[in-house]
Every structure is written in C-alpha cells, then in structure tokens.
Amino acid sequence: MSLYDIITLLGFGFGSALTIILLSLSLQKKSKRYDDYAFGVVLIAVLLWNAGNFLSLLLNWLFGSVAEPISLGMLGLGYFGLVAMPSSTLHVHLAIYFRSLHQEKRLTRKNAAIFASSYLPLALFLPIAASAIRLENPPSYGIGSELAQLFSVWVLLAIFMSILISERLLKNLRT
C-alpha cells in the first residue's frame, strides 16, 4: 500500500470519527428545531461519504479481491453520501434562513415543500451511487460523462444558492 493510500485511509477514518462526534453532540441537544434536523441530515450525508470510502479502502487493503462485493457496496454507500451532500447543504441553509425570518420552532407545510424540493435532484443522481454496487457491466459515470457533468452543475448551483441565502441572512442580521 502506497503512502497516498495510507494518508487517504487515515483521512477518511478521521473524517468519519469527527462526523460521528459532531452527530452525537447534535443529537444530545435537548430542544431541537427543524434546522437542527437539517444539520443532522448533512452530517449523515458526510458520514456516509467518509465511512463508505474508509470501509471500502480498508476492506481492499485487508482482504483484497475476496471482499470486492462488500467493498463496492461500501463505495456505493459513500457515493450516496456524496450525491446527497449538495441537497442537504441547501436544505440546512434554507432551514436556517426560514427560522431567522419567522422565529418558529415548528415547520410549516410551505417550508416542508421547499425543503423536499431541494432533494428532487437526488433522484436523478442516484444511478451514480448505484453504479458502484453493480458488478457486471457497470455504466460509465466517469468525469466526462453527461450525468457527472450535470452533477457538477448541480453542485455549483447548490453552492451558489447557499451563498445567496447566506448573503440574505447577513442582510437580515444587519437590519
């Protein structure tokens, strides 16, 4: 195993451990609002990404090709976390923004519909995560594929919308 692989394995391991600590600390909070649950969804997506990659690398390193089906399943779990991150990040930004506007602890139906719509692109990108699990003739979702390019556009759009929401939050704080 090369130094790069060891550093990558340690990075995903530490990322998993830190995410588990943050998730457990956020679950210990007594009075939870809907933005706390949105933050939990982000943490679960990050945990899936880190833990899936960590376990996949660890299984490949320890057992080699014997554990390939399980390793691919863990990699698919990691890809599902990666695919869920832009939507969940947008969800947490929207939740914090709506809470700052209304100062409500309860979630309204309109806000719930807006939060749910942030996860609609997730259905389009689930084949990326599912492709890692398939052993026979997996489709090509490499960097140059149309679906990967569309996912990159969704990530950039989610980041841009999160920046706009953050600017609105800052304007609300200044007034």
C-alpha positions, 0 to 999 in steps of 0.5 A, a space after each residue: 500500500 502506497 503512502 497516498 493510500 495510507 494518508 487517504 485511509 487515515 483521512 477518511 477514518 478521521 473524517 468519519 470519527 469527527 462526523 460521528 462526534 459532531 452527530 452525537 453532540 447534535 443529537 444530545 441537544 435537548 430542544 431541537 428545531 427543524 434546522 437542527 434536523 437539517 444539520 443532522 441530515 448533512 452530517 449523515 450525508 458526510 458520514 456516509 461519504 467518509 465511512 463508505 470510502 474508509 470501509 471500502 479502502 480498508 476492506 481492499 487493503 485487508 482482504 483484497 479481491 475476496 471482499 470486492 462485493 462488500 467493498 463496492 457496496 461500501 463505495 456505493 454507500 459513500 457515493 450516496 453520501 456524496 450525491 446527497 451532500 449538495 441537497 442537504 447543504 441547501 436544505 440546512 441553509 434554507 432551514 436556517 434562513 426560514 427560522 431567522 425570518 419567522 422565529 418558529 420552532 415548528 415547520 410549516 407545510 410551505 417550508 416542508 415543500 421547499 425543503 423536499 424540493 431541494 432533494 428532487 435532484 437526488 433522484 436523478 443522481 442516484 444511478 451514480 451511487 448505484 453504479 458502484 454496487 453493480 458488478 457486471 457491466 457497470 455504466 460509465 459515470 466517469 468525469 466526462 460523462 453527461 450525468 457527472 457533468 450535470 452533477 457538477 452543475 448541480 453542485 455549483 448551483 447548490 453552492 451558489 444558492 447557499 451563498 445567496 441565502 447566506 448573503 440574505 441572512 447577513 442582510 437580515 442580521 444587519 437590519 
